[in-house]
């Protein structure tokens, strides 16, 4: 219990005459048990004898509460005292020791919280005991004791007694507003009366004053050798009484003062008579502790016996000036505190001792005795704390006696040789430390840490060496020869140092191209040292390759290194720049003059009947885009402003070789788009228009363009489509896009920092749409969505009349605030179900931004992507790029639904679980997640000389459906001698076959078979196949895992299978199209290897399309509570011990048959799932060939039939996997 915090020691009474106001609690109980408390204020006085004038007041805290059986809480206080002398002996006449025992007298076990314990004016509680369980609550089985000490007053000695009382008050725990209180008694808890202390053996009138002065060894005032104390003892009491046997005790000297007074005993010798003042003196030698403290505190005590009765004792405790007070005597001696001060300064020197060089540091230490007069220091010791310095000195020792007088200053010097590490760090820090001993009888050691300018501070001395860092500069330029066969590079190396450093061992290399570099020229004195006044030049020739011309430029970087003469271990380096020695950057040689890039566009058209009503209402346009030049092109922009409203989405991914967004030389891409006929088109009888395409070479320095032709890459004629007069204007595919921006305050600091965009995409045409894509460049490109619940049926089909909602967040910039608005455009595209042609629509939005908007507090992401060439199989040839992604929440809100996708790596990546703090799936503010993935180089990467790709991160603020997006690019240079073998690779083939599981001659399922092959050079583990359409992770048929070791070895293939139940939408579309993804890790390497499935090739990534005929059956009406599980582990642990079918009990009329992989019936039963009729991994039943035999681990197949009522289908079939491992 913290007494100083738990109790308020209020002045409730005075010793002689005091008025106390308190509350009398009158409690009335109603028949319903309710309590009413009335507060009556009464005034109570003490008479001159200290007795309670109104005894009725006691009833409030004790007698009333205990006499009223309805009111159980109670408290009582017992106060006892002991008189002591100055030394603690009892009885005495100096102090009264008080003990207050507080009892909880509650009758129903109520607990009390003591709020007040008051002993009177200026009396504080010294200690406390009794809280046995330490809960600060007074329980009924506890007694709390409070202890205090006070001085006995002369007025109390005069009347031979002292009176003390305590007041205690407490709150009843659990009864708000109800308090109990009590005034103490000496022994009876049922009474209230002051406790009296007998002082009949004490008399008054003896008084003591103690003063002192500091002296030096000669006895002169103001010194630091000793204190001369003077004690004045006087008699100001009963004139008829004298004091004999007078003794003065002093705490400083630790005993009684020997001998009698030196003056003042003038009336009756040996008797301190009234009004006499005796004088005592004593010398106290100062100690080390006194000197260090800067003051001496003490008190004296005088005692004597009455001349009238030797059993009557008089006593007093000293004061420093007033006989009526008892305060300690304090002698301040701040001038006696010994002190020493140390300054450490530094200067740099060259090798000849001149200021300002970079060879040496000269340190100067100044030590000063800061002590008072007559305090001398000796045994001075100076050391360096941070550097191995040997100080020389001192200078300034007056008298050369090794003693430092007050105010004396000694100086020392030391030299330090600057190292390479010092120059690299740019500074040297050092501290010094000094100690000394005070000379004289008192042994004191003083010390100080150095400062660079102020004796009162202790800061390190820092020497700036920034001007000592040598600098080398490298300029690299490149010139292309006229026939585009070679580039001549010139390298210029200079010594840019500012402090006369000379460089040696100059080494020049090109980091990107294996060049043979010749030189240097310019070493004026042929000493191989690069002096400050020298410029060295080197040259090299690089043969231009066809892939360089294709790329349109050559980028490369050089590096130069050198050592500094005279500073072992210090090296300098510089990366090249094409014109500035203070910058680093690639030297780029433009090869656009070596290229003849060109592009050709053919636009063809045909009338189509999208809604299949027998009346054509649309034109299907097919664009064929071909690279007809000698340089690869990227980016490609195809536009048809007149008919299609702008940029045409595409291309068809099946036509982009490698899915690299790169239109290689000779490559052709196809785009498909739909145009809805208008009445004007029908009236005109034709639609004629032209599209255009623009593209850039990879270097971005040449742009090519072409207008479309209807049949030739070399011509530019418009495409003309004949429209019959019986064509229609309704039933076409059409879209509407609405975009709305609203200012929002994400971090709720009353300042807008974000625009929340809401996009509404509506199918306004006559056919259902799929492959819906919404893009907004301001928001990072393609947006994720739609928001949950927006897609009716979650079928990915934007049905006729249906609307989808997308949400995204945009963080305001200062430019937006300065502009006063944000204006941008979004584009949506889609395809009619069953068509590969695209329709699109765009819309703009302008959001006003007030000038008091903010730029901080928004949701934000930062994505860093780094690619590093590595040699995975360690054969000396780089074969892979190791990608590291660092995703950081740089905003002001936590984020969830976090995704990082990279198309070149196979889609969505998985973060390192150890980087997710708390493993909670929340990217908290300031948190960073790490992703790692491996990419196997292909020959096209080596030919191109680099791998350039983009990753995209998306996330949502916690609790929001709005998305934020961040992209990151990475360009990794690939040398010509890299390898396209030796890395880790995966190939996933997914095949789908229509299946009639219930044998009713109507296919209602698709059986998907996945074949996963390790077609790389490293074994793989942590393999996982995910197919969202098939409910996530696909289970492995472990019989295909050779050795059942979970390792997909090089060349090994694993098989997976899963059933998909056809729904009506699949029948309407005539197909089911989807794709799975697989991830794995090379054994011993924490990096993901990813692949997207293909329908027939390990090297491609095309979705699997399964044709669904119109006469197929659907499973849309299945019972949602009915579910069949495919795995059992019959090991008796109570988990998955049997073939589990949820909801089977609702359809008791059923038959279950199970076959092995050769089609042999091994189990058959009716009424499965009823009364423990369960398949537990044994061959049993009435038609099996192997009864009661334990079945081994492996894959089995079931057929479940319902002749009458069923959960949605009459027949179900699939596989079961028994795992006994």
Secondary structure, 3 states (H helix, E strand, C coil): CCHHHHCCCCCCCCCCCCEEEEEEEEEEECCCCCEEEEEEEEEEEECCCCCECCHHHHHHCCHHHHHCCCCCCCEEEEEEEEEECCCCCCCCCCEEEEEEEEEECCCCCCCEEEEEEECCCCCCCCEEECCCCCCCCECCCCEEEEEEEEECCHHHHHCCEEEECCEEEEEECCCCCCEEEEECECCCCCCCCCEEEECCCEECCEEEEEEEEEECCCCCECCCCEEEEEEEEEECCCCCCCEEEEEEEECCCCEECCCCCCECCCCCCCCECCCCEEEEEEEEECCHHHHHHCEEEECEEEEEEECCCCCCEEEEECECCCCCCCCCEEEECHHHCCCEEEEEEEEEECCCCCECCCCEEEEEEEEEECCCCCCCEEEEEEEECCCCCCCEEEECCHHHCCCECCCCEEEEEEEEECCHHHHHHCEEEECEEEEEEECCCCCCEEEEECECCCCCCCCCEEEECHHHCCCEEEEEEEEECCCCCEEEEEEEEEECCCCCCCEEEEEEEECCCCCCCEEEECCCCCCCCECCCCEEEEEEEEECCHHHHHHCEEEECEEEEEEECCCCCCEEEEECECCCCCCCCCEEEECHHHCCCCEEEEEEEEEECCCCCCCCCEEEEEEEEEECCCCCEEEEEEEEHHHHCEECCCCCHHHCHHHCCCECCCCEEEEEEEEECCHHHHHHCEEEECCEEEEEECCCCCEEEEECECCCCCCCCCEEEECCCCCCCCCCCCEEEEEEEEEECCCCCCCCCEEEEEEEEEECCCCCEEEEEEEEHHHCEECCCCCCCCCHHHCCCECCCCEEEEEEEEECCHHHHHHCEEEEEEEEEEEECCCCCEEEEEEEEEEECCCCCCCCCCCCEEEEEEEEEECCCCCCCCCEEEEEEEEEECCCCCEEEEEEEEHHHCEECCCCHHHCHHHCCCECCCCEEEEEEEEECCHHHHHHCEEEEEEEEEEEECCCCCEEEEEEEEEEECCCCCCCCCCCCCEEEEEEEEECCCCCCCCCEEEEEEEEECCCCCCEEEEEEEEHHHCEECCECHHHCHHHCCCECCCCEEEEEEEEECCHHHHHHCEEEECCEEEEEECCCCCEEEEECECCCCCCCCCEEEECCCCCCCCCCCCCCCEECCEECCCCCCCCCCCCEECHHHCCCCEEEEECCCCCEEEEEECCCCCCCCCCCEEEECCCCCCCEECCCEEEEEEEECCCCCCCCCEEEEEEEECCC
